[in-house]
Amino acid sequence: MGSPQQFAGIADRLAALDGAEGLRERGVLVVHQSFVLQLRQAQHHRLCGRDVIFATNSQDALTGLAAQDQFVFAPTSSNPSVQHTITDFEAGVDKIDVRQFTNISASALPTETQQGSDTLITLDSHDTLLLLGIAATSLHAGDFIFHA
């Protein structure tokens, strides 16, 4: 597992690639297994919104808090299956980025199943996503970011 300094260096490189607005100014959250590094300059201990949050190849519980958050997922490469959880998704405001899943598009939405007060989204045969406190009927194609 990397150190905070190694993650900060990676974030600086990502920000340089992202241009003048940079990822750092938008509050990028980098997740590496159980280590979380918040890169917002003025807010080091909590997320303030407009965060880009990357899931890992392991089971994650992701929280973005206020404003427009983007949760980014990629297919896991092997067994066992992985279930990610978003604790505070807000339909119509936050986005689920599934661009790396070639089987998902605006015309082929992922399967959404209501489980009590939560929604389970099946991304592929290895990956699921649990949205806590979200009704499946409240989700629409506009809540996802698809590959072109």
N, C-alpha and C positions, 0 to 999 in steps of 0.2 A: 504494500500500500504506500502511496506517495505521501510526502510531507506537504504542509500548507504552502511552503515556498515553491515546490514543484508545481502545484496546482495553480498558484498565482502566475507563474511563468507561462503556463499553458493558456490561462485566461488572457494574459496580455497579448499573446500571439493570435488568439481568436479575435480579440478586439481589433488588432491591427488589420486583420483580414476583413473585418466587417465594416471598415471605413470610419468616417468621422464620428458618426453616432456611437459606434462601437458597442460590443456586447456588455462591457463593464458599465456603461452609462445606463443600460437597460436592465441591470440587475440580474446578471446571469447566475444561476445556481448550478454548480458542477457536482454531480453525485458520483462517487466511486465506491462501490460496495457499501459499507456502512459509514464512510467518511463523507461529511458534507461541508463544503466550503462556500460561504456566501460572499460574493464579490462586490456587493453594493458598497461604495466608498463610505457613505454616511451611516449605513445601517448594517452592522456586522452580526447581529444576533437574531434578527427576524427578517422575514421577507415582507416587502411593502407593496407588492403588485408589479405587473408588467414584467414578470420573471420568466425566463426560459429555463425549464427544468428538465434535465436529461435522466432517463431511467437507465439502470445498468442491466447486465445479463442475469442478475439475481433478483429475488423478490424485493420490491421497494414499496415504501409508504411515502407518497409525495404530497407536499402541502405548499400551496402558492400564496395563500391569504388573499388580500384585496386586489382589485383591478384586474386587468386582462393578463392572464398567465397562459403560457404555452408549455404543454407537457409533451416531451419528445420521446418516442418509443422506436425501437428497432427489433427485428426478429432475433430471438435467441437461436443459437446454432445447434444446440443438442438437448437431450433430456437431462434432467426432468423438466416438466412443464413449469413455467414461471407465471405467477399471478402478481401483477402490480396493483397498488391501491392508490387512488387519488382521494384525499380526505376532504377536500373543499372545492370540488369542481362546481362551476356555475355555468349552467347551460345558457347559451346565447352571449356569454362574455368570454369565458376561457376557451382555449383550443386544444385539441388532441392531435398532435402531429404524427401521422402514420405514413409519411412519404416513403419510408423504407420498406413498407409492406407492399409487394407488387400485386398481391391478391385483393387489395382494397382500393376502391376508387369511388367517385361520386355515384357511379352507376352500379357498384357492387359494394354496398355498405357492410360493415362487420355485423355479426349477429349480436343482438342486444337482448338480454334476458332479465326480467325483473326477479330479484331475490329479496323478498321482504321490502324494506325501504331503499334498497340499493340496486344498482344495475350492473350486471356482469356483461362485459363486452368481449367477445371471442375474436381475437385478431388473426390467429392462425392456429395450427395444431399444437403449438408449444406455448403460445402466449395469450393470456387473458388480462383484462383490466377491470377492476372493481371500482365503481364510482359510488362513494358513500353518500347516502341521503338523496340520491337522484332517481327520479322516475324515468324508466326507459322511454315513455311517451314524450318526455320533454326534450329528448335528443333529436337533432336534425343534422343533415349533411353539412350545414354551416358550422357545426361544432368541431369538425374535423379539418385537417389540412392533408390533402392527398397529393400523391406524385402526379406529375403532368402526363 
